[in-house]
């Protein structure tokens, strides 16, 4: 008879990336100060670092977030080009993409916030992410300058 270790389903699984773990508040700040290009990729890495039982759901949410942002931006571009949205209202229409990205960021944050508390309870150490957030803030302009057109800037900002 094989011995199976007792495991709580929500208990974080050990990871070789555990030394990179941060509180999910830092990737959320990265969204505010850097953009989705930094925040959502950081959420994926952090989910694996803390051994989140929902890390694949978080990864799927990031993929859905980028796909949804792209689809919304394309739809808005079409609506503006077809004349359904006046050009003067473009910046107001882009708020739909911003709200989508904010909602997805908060959803991923909530999923990771539960796990990181268990990670810390079971002896895991979390680091401060202030340096990454600050770097994202200062690099934001340079990253956005690499974008070939406004569509990608709307999706990744």
Secondary structure by P-SEA (a helix, b strand, c coil): cccccccccccccccccccccccaaaaaaaaaccccccaaaaaaaaaaaacccaaaaaaaaaaaaaaaaaaaaaaaaaaaaacccccccccccaaaaaaaaaaaaaaaaaaaaaaaaaaaaabbbbbbaaaaaaaaaaaaaaaaaacccaaaaaacc
